[in-house]
Amino acid sequence: MKMTKFADIKGFVFDLDGVITDTAQFHTKAWSKLADQLGVQWSTELQNGLKGLSRMDSLELILKTGNKENDYSQAEKEKLATQKNNLYLQFVQTITPADIFPGIKEFLDELNQHGYLMSIASASKNAPTVLDKLELTDYFEHVVDPKTLKRGKPDPEIFIKAAEIIGLKPEQCIGLEDATAGIAGINAANEVSLGVGSPDVLTEADMVFEDTNKITLANIEANMNK
């Protein structure tokens, strides 16, 4: 655990996919459909490798997996990425507030009640659309625009910007992530890292919650005081 005290925390930086809701299932469906079209064998290993990556980095990994990284021009790659995104957006239209992970809405309400600041640090350009479908836009006035970033996760840039847009230093924030690349980025930004998922996978996180219902201020404070 970092030396940061719970009393020093003023804000929370959230990844979206895998932390607030599972839009990862829609990304998986869209990427697997595109991979099939490209003649690239889809696998659990490839699926896991895409977690936390930007759209273009994900496409590059798929092409590399099929030894096709040199088969397309940059313009063609951008068209493929757009095609995948259009598929994803079709799937996203089906999402509702019922798809928010258990306990997360209650946690957001708790943060509001205690005056904590919140922002979104998602590699997805569609985060505002997803938040709107989940009816969570009012909680997150501050969303990092991935188009403004030079580097993707695990680089800390997105998490540093997510703190900046709510007027805080990174060390005043707790970052929530479900991917190892995201946890690495949070740690590199010098924020406290809260993993959502398996502790066997998120081994570098300062604390891990397998059950989103357990993510409460009291439980976070207890973890930081260990």
N, C-alpha and C positions, 0 to 999 in steps of 0.2 A: 504493500500500500504506500502511495506517495505521502509526503509529509503534510499535505493539505488537510486542514481541519474542516469539519462539517460546517462550522460557523462561518468559514471563509467563502462558502459556496453561495453564489448569487444567481446562477443561471444553469439551464439544462439545454444541451444540444442534442437533438434527436436525428438519428438516421430514420428513414421512413419504412422501406421494405424490410420486413422481418422484425421490426421493433414496434411499430404502431399497427401495422396490418400486413397481410401476406399477399402483396402484389407480385411477389417473386414467382408465384404459380403462373401468373400471366406472362411474365418475362420468359419463364421456362417454356411455356406453350409456344410463344412467338419465336423464340430462338430455335427451338427444336424443329419447328416447321420450316424455318429458313435454312437450317443446317441440312435438312432432308432435301430441300430444293437444290442446295449446292453440292449434294452428294457427299456430305461429311457425316460420318457415323456418330450419332448422339450417344452419350454415355453419362452415368452418374458422375464420373470423374470430371468430364467436361462441364457438366451442370454446376458442380461445386466450384470449379475454377472460375466461373463467371461471377460469383458472388462478390458484390462490392465494386466491380469494374464499371467503367463508363461504357456508353454504347459502342463507341468506336474501338475501344480496347477489347470489348467482348467479341466484336466481329473479327478483329485481328486474331484473337485466340482460336476462334472457330475455324478460320481459314488456315491458320498454322497447323491445327490438329489434322486437317485434311490435306496438308502439304500444298495448299492453294494460295498461300500468302502473296505470291507473285503473279497470280492469274488475273488480277483486276487492277484497273487504274484507281487513283484516289477518287475520281468522280463516280466511278462504278461502285466503289465501296460506300460512298455516301448515299447513293441510291438504295443499296441493299440495307443500310442502317435505317433509312427512312421507311423502307418497306416493312422492316421488322417493327418499327415504332407504330406504324399504322395498324398492324395486326394487334399489337399490345393495347392500343387505345380502344380498339373494338372490344377487347376483353374487359378493359377497365370500366366501360360503361355499365357493366353488370354489378359493380361494387356498391355497397350500401353501408350505413353506420353499423349495421349488424356484423360487419366484417372487421371492426376494430377488435384487437386482441383483448381478452378478458382483463379487466382491471386498469387498462390504459386510460380510458376516459376519466375514471375516478382519480387516477394519479394526476392527470392534467388539471382537473378541478382543484385538487389539493395544492398543486404548485401555484395556481392562480390565487387561491385563498391566502397563501403565505407570501405572496408578492415576488415569487421567482420569475425571472425572465426566461423566455423560451425561443429557440430558433430551430430551423430544419437544415441539416447538412446531408443532403441526399445527392448522389451522382445522377439521379433521374431528372431529366428536364421536365418530366410530367408531374412532379411533386405537387404543384398547385392544383392540377386537375384532380389528383387523387384526394388531396385534402378537402377539396370542394365536394366530391362524391361522399366522403366520410362525414361531412358537415363539421369539420375541424378547423376551417379557415380562420375563425375568430381567435383561436388559440395561438396561431402562428402567423403574425403579421410579418415576421422576418424569416425569409427563406433564401438561402444562398443560391444564386443563379449559377448553375454549372458552366454556363458559357463564359463566365468571367474568370474561370480557373485555368491555370497553365498546366497543372499536374493533377492526376487523379489519386485516389486512395491506393496505397498506404501513405502517400505524402500527406503531411499535416495541414496543407494549405486550406482545405475546405473547412476544417474544424477551427482554425485560427480566424477565418473570415466569419464563421458562424458566431464566434464570441464577439468579434468586432461589431457586427451589425446590431447586437443588443447592448453595445457600449461596455463590454466587459473584457478583462484580461483572460486568456485561456485558463490560467490557474484558478480562476473564480468559477469555473464551469465543470459540470459533469457531462460527459458524452456517452450516449447510449448507442450501442452497435450490436449487430448479430453476426458480423463477418470478421474474420481474423485480420483482413486488410484494414478494416475500419478501426478495430482496436489498436492496431499498430499506429494508425494515423492520429488517434486520440492521444495515445501515449507520447508520440513525437511532438504533439502540440502542447504537451505538459498539462493536459486536462486529466481529471480523474476518469478512468474508463470503467463503464458499467456494461458488462456483456449480457446479452439476452440469448440464452441457448444453453448448450452443453458446456460445463466446466472442463470437460476432457478435450474440447476443441478450442475454447476461448481461454487458453492457458495464460495468456499475457495480460488479461483483464485484471483490474484492481479488485473487482467484485463481479460475480456472475449470478444471475437469477434465471433459473430454468422455467419458472412459472411467472408469467407477467402479472398475475394477481398479487404476487409478493413484492412488486415494485412499489414501495411506499416510502415516504420521507423517514419514518421511524426505522424501517429496515435498512435503508441506505446509511442513516446515521449510525446504527448499530454496527454495520460492516466497516465503516470508516474509523470507528473507535476500537476496533479489535487490536 
